Amino acid sequence: MKTAKWQPNATLSTTIFGITAIGVTAFVVLTALIFAAVIWQANRVFVSDVLGTLSAEAQTLVAVNETGQAETLPAIVAQLSKNRTDRLYILAAHDGRPIAGNLKAVPKELTTSPTGGLFTYQLPGSQSSDLRAAAGISIELPSGSKLIVARDIEEQRSLVRWLQVLAIAAFLAITVGGLYLGLFASRSVLARVERVSNATQAIMAGNLAGRLPVQGNGDEIDRLSQSVNEMLEKIEQLMHGLKEVSDNIAHDLKTPLNRLRNRAEAALRSAQTPEELSAGLGQTIEAADEIIKTFNALLLIARLEAGAIEETKEPVALSALLSDAAELYEPVAEEAGLGLKITDLDNATVSANRHLIGQAVINLIDNAIKYGRKSKSDAGHASQSGLIEIGLRRENGQAVISVADNGPGISAQDRARAMERFVRLDKSRSLPGTGLGLSLVAAVARMHNGQLLLEDNHPGLKAVLVFPLA
């Protein structure tokens, strides 16, 4: 058997990898949008909170200016900004000249924003490229000068950038990990599909005993394989049955066909008068009819085993059906020297093909009449011999039909074989028949989800048909 090899194109084109890729992409995009929205909202709330605090502080300084102590405002601003790098201030004249504070100039970003905002600035003594982020608010004083109150938020901004980098790294890890899992799952599924394909190739090559591999974890592939294996089991049984039927036809019909030919040849060779020729042709027709009956039985069994009766099922009252069958065969039983009676009939209804159920019951009664005659060894059991009993009862949600006789019966080791096609036990060889009667009854039972059981009647045989109740 060939071993599964990884084929990149086949792996990437599998449904499971496509679904995994779509799922990972959708998850990453959705998560990125949610994460961006959270960061943006958190940053907005933080800036708004900082600007609110700065606004309160600026209003306090403006109040100091409005009390008439304007000359003290530059001193207060200078004092607040002394040796501080996180708090930023600038008091500028109307022409923009700095009066006090630790900012070099009024930020351009705040000149057009009356409610404050973000800006960048440079620490004293730092390089021109080393810009830091800050949030500030600008207030116009009555004298025309401007007061800027701000806070350094570079650390918070660095935290946000770090979170962004972390998010990108997480998204990349999720993407790579998800796609890797998709590849791994695809390779695993492809390997199992390859094993299934190899098994099917072997089965198509003629190994009807082959079965699809089952891993044992109960997943969907295992369930599919088990269903296919059940189908293969049924196909193997049908093929075995077909071979058995072919062999049996070749074996069991060879003698009747030879007999038919010999009779026709004898009639042609020895008949001297029209009456003799007519008698020979009559015997030939009778032999041909028996062969036709055999083929019809085979066709019916094949039809039953193909399951072509579902559309013909209907509710069938078994008590009425058994009564009709008993009434029909009572004269036949009397002619054979046998008694036929119904011991007990319960009310039971099944969903079935009325004709087939009737045919099965008739076959059992016909077998009982044919093989239920008292033998010489049973002469001392006159009270038990020569009687056919038909019964119907309900048991565990099933309808149980029984047809019992007091004949020689069938030994326990031969009962299963007696239900096979063309099987005729040695003690029945002297009686006419094809060996298909019980096989037909068993097929009818199987097609109705029932079964045929052969039991000992002490003495004789009891044939039991079991069907599920409607």
Secondary structure, DSSP 8 states (H G I E B T S, - for coil): -------HHHHHTSHHHHHHHHHHHHHHHHHHHHHHHHHHHHHHHHHHHHHHHHHHHHHHHHHHHHTT-GGGHHHHHHHHHTT-SSEEEEEE-TTS-EEEES-SS--HHHHT-TT-EEEEEE-TTS-TT-EEEEEEEEEE-TTS-EEEEEEE-HHHHHHHHHHHHHHHHHHHHHHHHHHHHHHHHHHHHHHHHHHHHHHHHHHHTT-TT------SS--HHHHHHHHHHHHHHHHHHHHHHHHHHHHHHHHHTHHHHHHHHHHHHHHHHH--SHHHHHHHHHHHHHHHHHHHHHHHHHHHHHHHHTTTTGGG-EEEEHHHHHHHHHHHHHHHHHHTT-EEEEEEE---EEEE-HHHHHHHHHHHHHHHHHH-S--GGGTT-TTTSSEEEEEEEEETTEEEEEEE--SS---GGGHHHHTSTT---GGGTTS---S-HHHHHHHHHHHTT-EEEEEE-SSSEEEEEEEE--
